[in-house]
Each structure stands twice: as structure tokens, then as C-alpha cells.
Amino acid sequence: MDRRPGLSARLKLALSYAGFLAVAGALLLAVVWGFLLRHVPDNSRGLLGISPNRYLLVHTFAPAAAVTMAFLLVFGLVGGWVLAGRMLAPLTRIGDAARRAGNGSLSHRIHLPGRQDEFRELSDAFDSMLGQLESHVAEQRRFAANASHELRTPLAISRTLLDVARKDPARDRGELIERLYAVNTRAIDLTEALLLLGRGDSATFVREGVDLSLLAEEAAETLLPLAERRGITLDVTGGAAPAGGSAELLLRVVTNLVQNAVVHNLPSGGTVTVHTEAYGDTSVLRVENTGPRLAPELAATLTEPFRRGAERVRTCDDHAGVGLGLAIVRSIVRAHDGTLGLLPRPDGGLLVTVRLPGTG
């Protein structure tokens, strides 16, 4: 934004200090002047060298008062300039850091020394903001790189299959079509997941009253055939858990969590428990499953886009997903002002807890 040049904050503060000091000095001199005149008689024709009078006071005190006022004005300007410079020095450092951040350098921190005050509080808040921005930008760059790689893979496979079909006209077209269909389906699933992830990040949805227990029952009913084919017991427990948000997006949260719990489970005989309840102003959804043991440091990274634990990847599974399930869950939960917690179970498997603001 183009602005007309004006006085600097330092100069304004210096003028303010000088003006305040001059006014205070003038008031002090006025009080002294009034006090003296009140006790000195008006005897301008008397013996000037012997008895004090107003005439003598005016001709001796007034020049000294004028010199004092001039000194106070100069002293106020110089002292105000120095004091303003010292007071505004933290703002100069914060401004320099802001300009560096605007030029793309997010790794710089102010680290303003000294005891806590308004400037230190502003500096600490700015450093915290820079840290969050740096983390967010790094996450977005990783996401863009991973998304590009994931989208390139099905396109490269499709091109390879088409090249094979072109060079070998006698090849079975039915097999080729099936493979192209599978690759194309995965590309579509990935694109839809990316769109849903972007929608969750933007938080552009209409909020309405939603009961998490009903969403849990709907998701369990949809995924029950998958659980039965795998020999997984799927249970829904708990009571009503009212929350405010998008029913469609929250249903995707529950569905993704239950599907992950079914897919990443024991080969057979495993269990998945979906529990909902309300604690005061908070509604809680818990999805717990059996399965292989997970290291705590691995569980903390599962919500990153395209991040999969080595033991959780199932390349030959139609329900292996595209690596965005938990990332979508985290995005939607965050857009609903909620929290997401992932805790490995001691006996194997994962406990996922979603907390959302209630409507009660």
C-alpha cells in the first residue's frame, strides 16, 4: 500500500516528550511566579536595591525563566530522541524479522532478550507464528511433492499398459481393460481424497446439529460386510454424542477411522470397537482395534499425508487406501475445532480418540 511520507514514530515520541516536559516546566514556573507575586508588594518606585518588589522580580526572574524553558525544550528533544530510540529498538528488530519473513526466510527468530513486557510478548508471539508458518510451509511442500508422486504413479502405469497394448496387438484386451480400470479407479480415489482434504482445510461448510452415535452406527453398517469378510468383530457402544458441524464430513471421519481399524487389523479374529459419549460440553468418539504393535513415534506420524507405517501397508488390498485417510480425519476434526489423539495399544492395535465441541 502506497502511503504519503510522514514523521517517524521516534520523532513523534521525541516531540511528545519535549512538549510534555516544556508544558510541565511552564506550569511549574507559573506556580512559582504566582506564589512569588502573591507575597511581594507592588513597590516599583521604592528602594529597588533594598526591598524586594514585583518590578525587581519581573526584571530578574523572567529572563532566567525564559532560559530555563529553552533548556528544558532542548533537553526534552535530545532526551526524548534517545529514550524513544531505546524504547523502539525491539520494534525495529521485529520489523526486520517481518521483512525477512516476507522475503521467504521463515527460519529467522527474534529471541528478544530481557524481562517480560509488551514488546517481549509481541516478539514471542511473532516467533511462535514464524515457527508455525515454517512448519505449515514445510508440510505443504511435502504434501505437494507426495501428491505429485502419487498422481504420477497411476498415470505412468496407464501409459505403460497402453504402450504394451500398442506394441502387442494380440495381447488379451480384457486383462488390459481390467488393469486400466483398476489404475484409473485408484487415480480417481486419490483425486477425490485430495479434494476432500482441501475442503476440510478450508472449513467451508454449514454447521448443524450432528449426533456422533448415529454416524458411528451408519459407518458400522456400511463397513460390516468388509469386517465379516475379514473375520473382524465390529461393535458400536456408548450413547448420544451431540456435536456441531457438517454431517457429511463428520461421517467421513467416522468411516475413515472404522475402515482403517478394519483393514489394519489381525488377519482374522480381530475386533473393532466404536464408542461414543458426551462429557459436559465435549463429545467423544473412540475407535479401537486389535492388530500389530505400533511404536509411539510411528503413531504420531500416521496423520501426515501419504505417510504409512511399513507394517500397515497392504499393496495387494483393494481397501489399502491412498494414504490420506487419517490426514483427512485430522483436517476435518481441526476444521470443527476438535482434537485428534492416536495412542498405540500395549497388546497391539491403535486407539483413536476424537473430541469435538458439543451442542448441549
N, C-alpha and C positions, 0 to 999 in steps of 0.2 A: 504494500500500500504506500503510495507516494504521499508524503506529508511535508508541509512547509517547515523550514528550519526554525527552531525556537531555542530558548535558553536551556542549558543543561540542568539536570536535577542538582548537580553540585553547586552551580552558580545560584540557582533558586534558593537552596538551603543556606548558602553563604549570605545572600541578601536578606533572607529571613532572620538569620542570627544577628546580623548587623542592625537590621531595623528594630528587632526586639531589644537589643542592647541599647540602642540610641533612645528608644522610647522610655525604657526603664531608667536610663540616666537622666533624661529630661524630666521625668516625673520626680525623681529624687531631688534634682536641683530645684524644681518648682516647690517641693515641700520645704526644702531648706530655705529657699528665698522667702516664701511666705512666712515661715517661722521667724526668720530674722527681722523682716519688715514689721512683724507684729510687735516686737519688743524694742524696736529702735525708733526714737522720736523723729518727727519731720522737722529738723532744725538745720536747714541748709545754709542759713546765714550766721550760724553760731561759730564757735571756735572749732574749725574743722580739724585742726591738729590735736585737739584736746579731748573733745567728747564725740562719741560715735553718733552718726545720724544717717538718714536714708540717702542723702546726697553722696556722702562718702561711701556708703555701701554699694550704691549703683556704680560708681566710677571705679571701684576696686574689685568688686565681686563679679560683675558682668563680664569683663574680659577673661578672667580666669575660668568662668563657667563656659564661655564660648570655646576656649582652648581645650577644656576638658571634653566637651561634646565632640569636637573634631577628633580628638584622640580616641574616644570611645567608638566613633564611627569607623575609623581606620582599623582600630584593633578588632572590632566586630567583623569587618570584612575579611581581614587576614586570618583571624582565628576561626571564623566560620568556614572559610575555604579549606583550611587544614582539617578541621573537625569533620566537615562534610565528606572530604576525601577519605578519611579513615572509616567513617560510618558506611559509605557506599562502596568500599573496596570489595566486600562479599558479593554485592550485586554485579560488579564488574566481572568477577570470576564466574558467577552463574551465567551472565550474558555470553561470555566467551565459550562456556561449555554448551550453551544453547546453539550458538552459531556452528560449533564443531559438529554437534548432533545434526543440525540442519544440512550440513555438508556430507552426512553419511557416516560420521565417526561416532558410533554408539558405545564404544568400549571406554571412552573417557569418563572419569568420575571427578567430582569436585573435591570431596573429602575435606570440607571446610573445618579447620581446627577451632578450638575454643569451646566455651561452655554453651549450653543450650539457650538459644534465644530465637527471635523470629527469623533472622537470617539463616541460622543453623538449621532450623526446622524446614525452611524453604529449600536449603541445599540438600538436606537428607531426603526430602520428598522428590526433588529433581533427580538425585542419584538413583532412588528406587524406581522412578519412572524410566530412566535410561536402562536400568537392568531389565525391567520387564519388556521394554521395546526391543532390546538386543536379543532377549530370549525369544520373543514373538517373531522377530525377523528371521532368526536362525531356524525356528520351527517352520516358518513359511517356506524358506528356501529348501529345507529338507523335504517338505511336503511336495513342492513343485518338482524337485528332482525325482522323487519316488513316483509321483503321479505320471510324470513323463515316461519313466521307465516301465511302469505297469501298463500304461496305454500303448506303448510301443510294442510290448511283447505280443499281444494278440494280433496286432497289425502285421508284425513280422511273420508270425506263424501263418496267417492267412495268405500273405504273399508267397511264402514257401510252398504252401499247398497248391496255390494257383500255378506257380511255376512248374511244379511236378505234373499237374494235370495238363499243362500246355505241352510239355516235352514228352509226355507219355499218354497219348490219346486212348490207349487201350486200358488204362487203369480203371478200376471199379469206381464209377461215379457216385454210387450210393454211399460208399465209405467216405469219399471225399466230401460229399454234401453233409454227412453227419458230423464230420470233424470241423468243417467250416461253420456249421450251425452251433456247435459247442463253443468254438472260439468266439464267434460273434455274440453269443449269449453272455459269455463272460465279459466281453468288452462293454456290452450294454449295462450289465450289472455294475461294473466298475464306474461307468459314467453316471448312472443314477445315484450310486453311493456318493460320488463326488458332489453332485448337485444337492443331495440331501445334507451333506456335511456343510456346504456353503450356506444352505438355508438355515441350518442350526446356528452357525456362527453369526449370521446377520440378525437373528432374533426377530424376524419379521413374521409374526403370526398373531392371531387373535386369541386372547386368553379367555378361557371359560372354565367352569367347574368340571373337574375330572376326578373319578374315583379309581385309584390305582388298583384296587382289588378286582374291579370289573375288567380292567385292561389285562391284569395277570390271568384271569380266567379265559379271556378271549385268546391271548397268546398261547396259553397252555393247550386250549382246544385245537388251535391251528397246528401246533407242533407235536401233538400227541402221536399221530401216525409215524413221524420221524423217530420219536422216542421209542415207540413199540418195535419198529424195525431194528433198532439197535439194542433192544433189551434193556432200556433205561426206564426206571420208575419215575414218573413226573407227578409231583404233588403240589397243590396250591393250598396254603393255610393262611390264617390270620383273619382280620376283619377289615372294615371300611377304612380307606386312607384318602380323604379328600385333598385335592391339590388344584392349583390354578395354572392353566396353560393350554397348550394345543393337544387335543385328544389324539390327533393323528401322529404327532411327533412323539408324544409320551408312549403311545402304543408301539412305535418303532423302538423306543428304548427297551421296553419290556421284551419285545420279540427278539431283538438282538441279543439281549442278555440270556434269555432262555435258550435260544438256538446255540449260542456259544457254549452254554452249560451242557447241552445235549451232545454236541459234536465233540467237544474237548472233554470226554469222559472216559470211563473204563470201556474196554471192548464190549463187555456185556455185564449185566448185573449191577450197573451203577445207579445212582439216584440223583435227582434234581429236585430241590425244594424251593418253591417261590412263596415268600411270606410278606404280607402287608400289614401295617398297623399305623396308628396315629399316636404321637406323643405331644400333647398340647397343641402348639401351632406348627408342628412338623409332621409330615407324612413320610413314612419309611417303606422302602421296597428292598427286600433282601432276596438274592438269588444265590443258592449254594449248591455246589455239585461235587461229586467224587471225581477222582481222576489222578493223573500223575502228580507228583510233588513238584512245586514251583519254588524257585529261590525268591526271596523277598525283593532283591534288586531286579529280577526279571519281571515280577508282577507290576512293579512301579512303571515299567516302560510299555506295558501292553496297550495303553490308551493312545500311544503315538501312532499316527497314520502309517499303515503298511508295516508295522512292527509286529513280528510274530516270534514267539519262543520256538526254538528248534524242535522241542518235543511236542509242540502244538500245531505244527504244520502237517496237513494231510493232503498231499498233492493229488491223490487218486480219489478224492471225495467230492461228490457233487455239491456238498454243503460246506466246503472248506472256506468259502467267502473270498473276499478280495483284500482283506487286511484292514478294513475300515470300520468294522463293526463297533468295537469299543471306542474308537475315535469319534464316531457319530454319536454314541451314547454320551461321551464326555461333553461334546459340543452342545447337544440338546439340553443336558442337565444344567450346564453352565448358563445357557440362554434362559433357563427357567429359574435362575438364582438359587440353584441347588448345589449339592456336593456329591461327589462320587468317590467311593473308597473300595480298594481292592486288597484283600487280605488272603494270603495263601493258607490253606488249612493244614494243620500238622500231619494229618493222615493222607494228604493229597487232595488236589482239587482247589477250588477257589471260592471265596465268599465275597460277593459284590454287594455293596450297600449304597443305595441311592436315597438321599434325603432332600425333600422338596418343601418349600413353604406351604403350609396347609391353608385351608379356606375357612376353618372353624373359628 
